[in-house]
Protein backbone atom coordinates (compact mmCIF):
# COMPACT_ATOMS: atom_id res chain seq x y z
CA UNK A 1 0.00 0.00 0.00
CA UNK A 2 2.91 2.38 0.76
CA UNK A 3 4.11 2.08 -2.84
CA UNK A 4 0.59 2.82 -4.02
CA UNK A 5 0.58 6.09 -2.06
CA UNK A 6 4.04 7.00 -3.37
CA UNK A 7 2.91 6.36 -6.95
CA UNK A 8 -0.23 8.43 -6.34
CA UNK A 9 1.97 11.28 -5.11
CA UNK A 10 4.21 10.85 -8.15
CA UNK A 11 1.25 10.98 -10.55
CA UNK A 12 -0.28 14.05 -8.90
CA UNK A 13 3.12 15.74 -8.76
CA UNK A 14 3.53 15.19 -12.51
CA UNK A 15 0.06 16.64 -13.16
CA UNK A 16 0.84 19.70 -11.01
CA UNK A 17 4.10 20.21 -12.86
CA UNK A 18 2.43 19.86 -16.26
CA UNK A 19 -0.78 21.85 -15.74
CA UNK A 20 -0.25 24.05 -12.69
CA UNK A 21 -3.60 22.91 -11.29
CA UNK A 22 -3.50 22.18 -7.57
CA UNK A 23 -3.22 18.65 -6.29
CA UNK A 24 -6.47 18.83 -4.32
CA UNK A 25 -8.67 18.39 -7.37
CA UNK A 26 -6.78 15.22 -8.30
CA UNK A 27 -5.40 13.80 -5.06
CA UNK A 28 -8.54 13.87 -2.92
CA UNK A 29 -10.65 11.83 -5.40
CA UNK A 30 -7.77 9.34 -5.78
CA UNK A 31 -7.59 8.85 -2.01
CA UNK A 32 -11.36 8.50 -1.61
CA UNK A 33 -12.21 6.35 -4.63
CA UNK A 34 -8.87 4.69 -5.29
CA UNK A 35 -7.73 3.85 -1.75
CA UNK A 36 -11.06 4.01 0.14
CA UNK A 37 -9.68 6.62 2.55
CA UNK A 38 -12.36 8.21 4.74
CA UNK A 39 -13.39 11.48 2.98
CA UNK A 40 -12.59 13.81 5.88
CA UNK A 41 -9.15 12.19 6.34
CA UNK A 42 -8.47 12.43 2.60
CA UNK A 43 -9.32 16.15 2.68
CA UNK A 44 -7.33 16.90 5.83
CA UNK A 45 -4.24 15.05 4.59
CA UNK A 46 -4.48 16.53 1.11
CA UNK A 47 -4.67 20.08 2.47
CA UNK A 48 -1.24 19.75 4.08
CA UNK A 49 0.01 17.92 0.97
CA UNK A 50 -1.06 20.91 -1.15
CA UNK A 51 0.58 23.40 1.22
CA UNK A 52 3.88 21.52 1.13
CA UNK A 53 3.97 20.92 -2.63
CA UNK A 54 3.12 24.55 -3.47
CA UNK A 55 5.33 26.21 -0.83
CA UNK A 56 8.37 26.19 -3.09
CA UNK A 57 6.45 28.18 -5.65
CA UNK A 58 6.11 31.16 -3.30
CA UNK A 59 9.88 31.49 -2.88
CA UNK A 60 10.46 31.25 -6.63
CA UNK A 61 7.84 33.89 -7.44
CA UNK A 62 8.98 36.21 -4.62
CA UNK A 63 12.44 36.38 -6.15
CA UNK A 64 10.86 37.68 -9.36
CA UNK A 65 8.55 40.10 -7.55
CA UNK A 66 5.48 38.54 -9.16
CA UNK A 67 3.25 38.31 -6.06
CA UNK A 68 0.69 41.05 -5.46
CA UNK A 69 0.57 40.97 -1.66
CA UNK A 70 -2.27 43.49 -1.47
CA UNK A 71 -4.55 41.10 -3.34
CA UNK A 72 -3.30 38.17 -1.23
CA UNK A 73 -4.30 40.07 1.93
CA UNK A 74 -7.72 40.90 0.53
CA UNK A 75 -8.37 37.23 -0.22
CA UNK A 76 -7.04 36.26 3.21
CA UNK A 77 -9.39 38.70 4.98
CA UNK A 78 -12.21 36.53 3.70
CA UNK A 79 -10.63 33.07 3.56
CA UNK A 80 -8.98 32.87 6.99
CA UNK A 81 -12.12 33.64 9.08
CA UNK A 82 -14.21 31.43 6.77
CA UNK A 83 -11.70 28.60 7.15
CA UNK A 84 -11.73 28.87 10.96
CA UNK A 85 -15.54 28.95 11.10
CA UNK A 86 -15.76 25.93 8.76
CA UNK A 87 -13.27 24.00 10.92
CA UNK A 88 -15.35 24.80 14.02
CA UNK A 89 -18.44 23.56 12.20
CA UNK A 90 -16.73 20.31 11.19
CA UNK A 91 -15.43 19.77 14.72
CA UNK A 92 -18.71 20.27 16.54
CA UNK A 93 -20.86 18.53 13.95
CA UNK A 94 -18.85 15.30 14.35
CA UNK A 95 -16.24 14.88 11.63
CA UNK A 96 -16.35 11.09 11.64
CA UNK A 97 -20.08 10.52 11.14
CA UNK A 98 -21.71 9.53 7.87
CA UNK A 99 -23.52 12.85 7.47
CA UNK A 100 -20.23 14.70 7.20
CA UNK A 101 -18.87 12.11 4.77
CA UNK A 102 -21.85 12.84 2.52
CA UNK A 103 -21.36 16.59 2.98
CA UNK A 104 -17.68 16.35 2.03
CA UNK A 105 -18.20 14.21 -1.08
CA UNK A 106 -21.02 16.54 -2.21
CA UNK A 107 -18.84 19.62 -1.66
CA UNK A 108 -16.01 17.84 -3.46
CA UNK A 109 -18.26 17.10 -6.43
CA UNK A 110 -19.43 20.72 -6.65
CA UNK A 111 -15.86 22.05 -6.30
CA UNK A 112 -14.58 19.71 -9.03
CA UNK A 113 -17.37 20.70 -11.43
CA UNK A 114 -16.69 24.38 -10.78
CA UNK A 115 -12.95 23.83 -11.25
CA UNK A 116 -13.40 21.92 -14.50
CA UNK A 117 -15.81 24.60 -15.75
CA UNK A 118 -13.26 27.28 -14.91
CA UNK A 119 -10.62 25.42 -16.90
CA UNK A 120 -12.87 24.74 -19.89
CA UNK A 121 -14.78 28.01 -20.10
CA UNK A 122 -12.18 30.59 -19.08
CA UNK A 123 -11.50 31.73 -22.64
CA UNK A 124 -15.16 31.44 -23.70
CA UNK A 125 -16.39 33.58 -20.79
CA UNK A 126 -13.79 36.27 -21.48
CA UNK A 127 -14.82 36.30 -25.14
CA UNK A 128 -18.53 36.55 -24.32
CA UNK A 129 -17.95 39.43 -21.92
CA UNK A 130 -16.12 41.27 -24.67
CA UNK A 131 -18.79 40.53 -27.30
CA UNK A 132 -21.68 41.51 -25.01
CA UNK A 133 -20.08 44.71 -23.75
CA UNK A 134 -22.87 47.20 -23.04
CA UNK A 135 -25.33 44.59 -21.71
CA UNK A 136 -26.61 45.67 -18.25
CA UNK A 137 -25.22 42.57 -16.50
CA UNK A 138 -21.83 42.85 -18.21
CA UNK A 139 -21.76 46.58 -17.44
CA UNK A 140 -22.44 45.82 -13.77
CA UNK A 141 -19.64 43.24 -13.71
CA UNK A 142 -17.19 45.69 -15.26
CA UNK A 143 -18.28 48.36 -12.76
CA UNK A 144 -17.61 45.86 -9.97
CA UNK A 145 -13.97 45.52 -10.94
CA UNK A 146 -13.40 49.14 -11.92
CA UNK A 147 -14.75 50.68 -8.70
CA UNK A 148 -11.99 49.92 -6.18
CA UNK A 149 -14.29 49.84 -3.14
CA UNK A 150 -16.54 47.20 -4.72
CA UNK A 151 -13.56 45.26 -6.07
CA UNK A 152 -12.08 44.99 -2.58
CA UNK A 153 -15.37 43.70 -1.17
CA UNK A 154 -15.75 41.22 -4.03
CA UNK A 155 -12.21 39.92 -3.45
CA UNK A 156 -12.90 39.39 0.27
CA UNK A 157 -16.17 37.57 -0.54
CA UNK A 158 -14.36 35.36 -3.07
CA UNK A 159 -11.74 34.61 -0.41
CA UNK A 160 -14.46 33.57 2.04
CA UNK A 161 -16.03 31.27 -0.55
CA UNK A 162 -12.65 29.68 -1.28
CA UNK A 163 -12.01 29.26 2.45
CA UNK A 164 -15.21 27.26 2.91
CA UNK A 165 -14.80 25.14 -0.23
CA UNK A 166 -11.11 24.40 0.35
CA UNK A 167 -11.60 23.46 4.01
CA UNK A 168 -14.45 21.06 3.23
CA UNK A 169 -13.20 19.60 -0.05
CA UNK A 170 -9.50 20.67 -0.41
CA UNK A 171 -10.43 21.87 -3.95
CA UNK A 172 -10.83 25.38 -5.31
CA UNK A 173 -7.81 27.44 -4.25
CA UNK A 174 -6.11 26.98 -7.65
CA UNK A 175 -8.28 27.20 -10.75
CA UNK A 176 -11.26 28.99 -9.16
CA UNK A 177 -9.04 31.55 -7.46
CA UNK A 178 -7.06 32.20 -10.64
CA UNK A 179 -10.14 32.69 -12.83
CA UNK A 180 -11.64 35.15 -10.33
CA UNK A 181 -8.42 37.13 -10.09
CA UNK A 182 -8.17 37.18 -13.87
CA UNK A 183 -11.54 38.94 -14.06
CA UNK A 184 -11.20 41.28 -11.07
CA UNK A 185 -7.59 42.31 -11.78
CA UNK A 186 -7.14 42.37 -15.58
CA UNK A 187 -4.09 44.63 -15.18
CA UNK A 188 -2.11 41.76 -13.64
CA UNK A 189 0.04 39.65 -15.94
CA UNK A 190 -0.56 35.90 -16.21
CA UNK A 191 2.50 35.13 -14.09
CA UNK A 192 1.29 37.57 -11.42
CA UNK A 193 -2.14 35.91 -11.34
CA UNK A 194 -0.55 32.48 -10.82
CA UNK A 195 1.94 33.79 -8.26
CA UNK A 196 -0.70 35.67 -6.26
CA UNK A 197 -3.06 32.69 -6.35
CA UNK A 198 -0.34 30.36 -5.05
CA UNK A 199 0.74 32.86 -2.39
CA UNK A 200 -2.82 32.81 -1.07
CA UNK A 201 -3.35 29.07 -1.52
CA UNK A 202 -0.35 27.97 0.55
CA UNK A 203 -1.30 29.63 3.86
CA UNK A 204 -4.98 28.85 3.24
CA UNK A 205 -4.35 25.12 2.79
CA UNK A 206 -1.81 25.13 5.64
CA UNK A 207 -4.26 26.73 8.10
CA UNK A 208 -7.07 24.42 7.00
CA UNK A 209 -4.76 21.38 7.16
CA UNK A 210 -3.46 22.26 10.65
CA UNK A 211 -7.05 22.78 11.75
CA UNK A 212 -7.93 19.31 10.46
CA UNK A 213 -4.94 17.86 12.31
CA UNK A 214 -6.23 19.20 15.64
CA UNK A 215 -9.35 17.06 15.28
CA UNK A 216 -7.41 14.01 14.12
CA UNK A 217 -8.30 14.04 10.42
CA UNK A 218 -4.74 14.06 9.05
CA UNK A 219 -2.92 10.78 8.39
CA UNK A 220 0.73 11.76 8.85
CA UNK A 221 2.11 8.48 7.53
CA UNK A 222 -0.01 8.80 4.38
CA UNK A 223 1.12 12.42 3.99
CA UNK A 224 4.79 11.44 4.12
CA UNK A 225 4.36 8.84 1.35
CA UNK A 226 2.43 11.29 -0.86
CA UNK A 227 5.08 13.99 -0.48
CA UNK A 228 7.83 11.45 -1.13
CA UNK A 229 6.29 10.66 -4.51
CA UNK A 230 5.23 14.21 -5.43
CA UNK A 231 8.61 15.95 -5.23
CA UNK A 232 10.21 14.04 -8.13
CA UNK A 233 6.83 14.09 -9.87
CA UNK A 234 6.70 17.89 -9.96
CA UNK A 235 10.23 17.96 -11.39
CA UNK A 236 9.30 15.46 -14.11
CA UNK A 237 6.01 17.20 -14.86
CA UNK A 238 7.61 20.63 -15.20
CA UNK A 239 9.83 19.23 -17.95
CA UNK A 240 7.01 17.35 -19.69
CA UNK A 241 4.77 20.41 -19.52
CA UNK A 242 7.10 22.27 -21.84
CA UNK A 243 6.64 19.61 -24.52
CA UNK A 244 2.88 19.05 -24.25
CA UNK A 245 0.76 22.05 -25.37
CA UNK A 246 -1.43 23.61 -22.69
CA UNK A 247 -4.43 23.68 -25.05
CA UNK A 248 -4.24 19.87 -25.13
CA UNK A 249 -3.60 19.12 -21.44
CA UNK A 250 -6.04 21.55 -19.83
CA UNK A 251 -9.20 20.33 -21.62
CA UNK A 252 -8.29 16.69 -20.92
CA UNK A 253 -7.75 17.47 -17.25
CA UNK A 254 -10.98 19.48 -17.08
CA UNK A 255 -13.01 16.61 -18.60
CA UNK A 256 -11.45 14.18 -16.10
CA UNK A 257 -12.31 16.45 -13.17
CA UNK A 258 -15.84 16.95 -14.48
CA UNK A 259 -16.36 13.18 -14.63
CA UNK A 260 -15.07 12.68 -11.08
CA UNK A 261 -17.18 15.59 -9.85
CA UNK A 262 -20.34 14.07 -11.31
CA UNK A 263 -19.43 10.72 -9.71
CA UNK A 264 -19.15 12.42 -6.31
CA UNK A 265 -22.68 13.77 -6.64
CA UNK A 266 -24.29 10.50 -7.75
FIZA-509230 format. One line per field, with one value per residue (C-alpha): x, z, y; residue in one letter. Coordinates in nm, 2 decimals, m for minus. Layout:
N
x (X  ...)
z (Z  ...)
y (Y  ...)
type (A  ...)
This chain:
266
x (0.00  0.29  0.41  0.06  0.06  0.40  0.29  m0.02  0.20  0.42  0.12  m0.03  0.31  0.35  0.01  0.08  0.41  0.24  m0.08  m0.02  m0.36  m0.35  m0.32  m0.65  m0.87  m0.68  m0.54  m0.85  m1.07  m0.78  m0.76  m1.14  m1.22  m0.89  m0.77  m1.11  m0.97  m1.24  m1.34  m1.26  m0.91  m0.85  m0.93  m0.73  m0.42  m0.45  m0.47  m0.12  0.00  m0.11  0.06  0.39  0.40  0.31  0.53  0.84  0.64  0.61  0.99  1.05  0.78  0.90  1.24  1.09  0.85  0.55  0.33  0.07  0.06  m0.23  m0.45  m0.33  m0.43  m0.77  m0.84  m0.70  m0.94  m1.22  m1.06  m0.90  m1.21  m1.42  m1.17  m1.17  m1.55  m1.58  m1.33  m1.53  m1.84  m1.67  m1.54  m1.87  m2.09  m1.88  m1.62  m1.64  m2.01  m2.17  m2.35  m2.02  m1.89  m2.19  m2.14  m1.77  m1.82  m2.10  m1.88  m1.60  m1.83  m1.94  m1.59  m1.46  m1.74  m1.67  m1.29  m1.34  m1.58  m1.33  m1.06  m1.29  m1.48  m1.22  m1.15  m1.52  m1.64  m1.38  m1.48  m1.85  m1.79  m1.61  m1.88  m2.17  m2.01  m2.29  m2.53  m2.66  m2.52  m2.18  m2.18  m2.24  m1.96  m1.72  m1.83  m1.76  m1.40  m1.34  m1.48  m1.20  m1.43  m1.65  m1.36  m1.21  m1.54  m1.58  m1.22  m1.29  m1.62  m1.44  m1.17  m1.45  m1.60  m1.26  m1.20  m1.52  m1.48  m1.11  m1.16  m1.44  m1.32  m0.95  m1.04  m1.08  m0.78  m0.61  m0.83  m1.13  m0.90  m0.71  m1.01  m1.16  m0.84  m0.82  m1.15  m1.12  m0.76  m0.71  m0.41  m0.21  0.00  m0.06  0.25  0.13  m0.21  m0.06  0.19  m0.07  m0.31  m0.03  0.07  m0.28  m0.34  m0.03  m0.13  m0.50  m0.44  m0.18  m0.43  m0.71  m0.48  m0.35  m0.70  m0.79  m0.49  m0.62  m0.93  m0.74  m0.83  m0.47  m0.29  0.07  0.21  0.00  0.11  0.48  0.44  0.24  0.51  0.78  0.63  0.52  0.86  1.02  0.68  0.67  1.02  0.93  0.60  0.76  0.98  0.70  0.48  0.71  0.66  0.29  0.08  m0.14  m0.44  m0.42  m0.36  m0.60  m0.92  m0.83  m0.77  m1.10  m1.30  m1.14  m1.23  m1.58  m1.64  m1.51  m1.72  m2.03  m1.94  m1.92  m2.27  m2.43)
z (0.00  0.08  m0.28  m0.40  m0.21  m0.34  m0.70  m0.63  m0.51  m0.81  m1.06  m0.89  m0.88  m1.25  m1.32  m1.10  m1.29  m1.63  m1.57  m1.27  m1.13  m0.76  m0.63  m0.43  m0.74  m0.83  m0.51  m0.29  m0.54  m0.58  m0.20  m0.16  m0.46  m0.53  m0.18  0.01  0.26  0.47  0.30  0.59  0.63  0.26  0.27  0.58  0.46  0.11  0.25  0.41  0.10  m0.12  0.12  0.11  m0.26  m0.35  m0.08  m0.31  m0.57  m0.33  m0.29  m0.66  m0.74  m0.46  m0.62  m0.94  m0.75  m0.92  m0.61  m0.55  m0.17  m0.15  m0.33  m0.12  0.19  0.05  m0.02  0.32  0.50  0.37  0.36  0.70  0.91  0.68  0.72  1.10  1.11  0.88  1.09  1.40  1.22  1.12  1.47  1.65  1.40  1.44  1.16  1.16  1.11  0.79  0.75  0.72  0.48  0.25  0.30  0.20  m0.11  m0.22  m0.17  m0.35  m0.64  m0.67  m0.63  m0.90  m1.14  m1.08  m1.12  m1.45  m1.57  m1.49  m1.69  m1.99  m2.01  m1.91  m2.26  m2.37  m2.08  m2.15  m2.51  m2.43  m2.19  m2.47  m2.73  m2.50  m2.38  m2.30  m2.17  m1.82  m1.65  m1.82  m1.74  m1.38  m1.37  m1.53  m1.28  m1.00  m1.09  m1.19  m0.87  m0.62  m0.31  m0.47  m0.61  m0.26  m0.12  m0.40  m0.34  0.03  m0.05  m0.31  m0.04  0.20  m0.06  m0.13  0.24  0.29  m0.02  0.03  0.40  0.32  m0.01  m0.04  m0.39  m0.53  m0.43  m0.76  m1.08  m0.92  m0.75  m1.06  m1.28  m1.03  m1.01  m1.39  m1.41  m1.11  m1.18  m1.56  m1.52  m1.36  m1.59  m1.62  m1.41  m1.14  m1.13  m1.08  m0.83  m0.63  m0.64  m0.51  m0.24  m0.11  m0.15  0.05  0.39  0.32  0.28  0.56  0.81  0.70  0.72  1.06  1.18  1.05  1.23  1.56  1.53  1.41  1.04  0.91  0.84  0.88  0.75  0.44  0.40  0.41  0.14  m0.09  m0.05  m0.11  m0.45  m0.54  m0.52  m0.81  m0.99  m1.00  m1.14  m1.41  m1.49  m1.52  m1.80  m1.97  m1.95  m2.18  m2.45  m2.42  m2.54  m2.27  m2.50  m2.51  m2.14  m1.98  m2.16  m2.09  m1.72  m1.71  m1.86  m1.61  m1.32  m1.45  m1.46  m1.11  m0.99  m1.13  m0.97  m0.63  m0.66  m0.78)
y (0.00  0.24  0.21  0.28  0.61  0.70  0.64  0.84  1.13  1.09  1.10  1.40  1.57  1.52  1.66  1.97  2.02  1.99  2.18  2.41  2.29  2.22  1.87  1.88  1.84  1.52  1.38  1.39  1.18  0.93  0.88  0.85  0.64  0.47  0.39  0.40  0.66  0.82  1.15  1.38  1.22  1.24  1.61  1.69  1.51  1.65  2.01  1.98  1.79  2.09  2.34  2.15  2.09  2.46  2.62  2.62  2.82  3.12  3.15  3.13  3.39  3.62  3.64  3.77  4.01  3.85  3.83  4.11  4.10  4.35  4.11  3.82  4.01  4.09  3.72  3.63  3.87  3.65  3.31  3.29  3.36  3.14  2.86  2.89  2.89  2.59  2.40  2.48  2.36  2.03  1.98  2.03  1.85  1.53  1.49  1.11  1.05  0.95  1.28  1.47  1.21  1.28  1.66  1.63  1.42  1.65  1.96  1.78  1.71  2.07  2.20  1.97  2.07  2.44  2.38  2.19  2.46  2.73  2.54  2.47  2.80  3.06  3.17  3.14  3.36  3.63  3.63  3.65  3.94  4.13  4.05  4.15  4.47  4.72  4.46  4.57  4.26  4.28  4.66  4.58  4.32  4.57  4.84  4.59  4.55  4.91  5.07  4.99  4.98  4.72  4.53  4.50  4.37  4.12  3.99  3.94  3.76  3.54  3.46  3.36  3.13  2.97  2.93  2.73  2.51  2.44  2.35  2.11  1.96  2.07  2.19  2.54  2.74  2.70  2.72  2.90  3.15  3.22  3.27  3.52  3.71  3.72  3.89  4.13  4.23  4.24  4.46  4.18  3.97  3.59  3.51  3.76  3.59  3.25  3.38  3.57  3.27  3.04  3.29  3.28  2.91  2.80  2.96  2.89  2.51  2.51  2.67  2.44  2.14  2.23  2.28  1.93  1.79  1.92  1.71  1.40  1.40  1.41  1.08  1.18  0.85  0.88  1.24  1.14  0.88  1.13  1.40  1.14  1.07  1.42  1.60  1.40  1.41  1.79  1.80  1.55  1.72  2.06  1.92  1.73  2.04  2.23  1.96  1.90  2.20  2.36  2.37  1.99  1.91  2.15  2.03  1.67  1.75  1.95  1.66  1.42  1.65  1.69  1.32  1.27  1.56  1.41  1.07  1.24  1.38  1.05)
type (X  X  X  X  X  X  X  X  X  X  X  X  X  X  X  X  X  X  X  X  X  X  X  X  X  X  X  X  X  X  X  X  X  X  X  X  X  X  X  X  X  X  X  X  X  X  X  X  X  X  X  X  X  X  X  X  X  X  X  X  X  X  X  X  X  X  X  X  X  X  X  X  X  X  X  X  X  X  X  X  X  X  X  X  X  X  X  X  X  X  X  X  X  X  X  X  X  X  X  X  X  X  X  X  X  X  X  X  X  X  X  X  X  X  X  X  X  X  X  X  X  X  X  X  X  X  X  X  X  X  X  X  X  X  X  X  X  X  X  X  X  X  X  X  X  X  X  X  X  X  X  X  X  X  X  X  X  X  X  X  X  X  X  X  X  X  X  X  X  X  X  X  X  X  X  X  X  X  X  X  X  X  X  X  X  X  X  X  X  X  X  X  X  X  X  X  X  X  X  X  X  X  X  X  X  X  X  X  X  X  X  X  X  X  X  X  X  X  X  X  X  X  X  X  X  X  X  X  X  X  X  X  X  X  X  X  X  X  X  X  X  X  X  X  X  X  X  X  X  X  X  X  X  X  X  X  X  X  X  X  X  X  X  X  X  X)
